[in-house]
Amino acid sequence: MPLYHYISERTQENIHTVSLYVGAARQEEYYDFIINLAPKRVIFNPGTENPQFAQKLNKAGISWENALYAGFTFYESIPVLKR
């Protein structure tokens, strides 16, 4: 059973962070699922950065971050403008 089916059967409430470990080329099938979870933020780990998905997250009012590693973790935060 794919992980997203497992999650959707159990809860879709109060999800704070979705952390991506899947490359941009394989993320498209998860766009709607992640947006519908309505997390407070999405973290793109190194190698998963995806401007197309980031734009969709912005439109949905979900903040996102590109995680950068240099010995320890830094986050490059992209604020979401309030409408």
C-alpha positions, 0 to 999 in steps of 0.5 A, a space after each residue: 500500500 503506498 504511503 499516501 494511502 496509509 496516511 489518508 486512511 488515518 488522518 488528514 488533520 493537523 499536519 504541520 510539516 511535509 518533508 519531501 525526499 522524492 525528486 522533482 521528476 516523481 513529485 507530480 503525482 503527490 501535488 494534490 494529495 499534499 496540498 489537500 493535507 493543508 500542512 503549515 509548510 513543506 520542506 524540499 530536502 536537497 535534491 528535491 527542490 521543485 519550483 513548479 510545486 513551490 508555485 502551487 504551494 504558494 497559490 494554496 497558501 502553504 509555506 515551503 522551504 528549501 533545506 540546505 545542508 552544510 554540516 548542519 541544517 539551514 532553511 531558506 524560508 519563502 514567506 507566503 503573502 496573506 491575501 
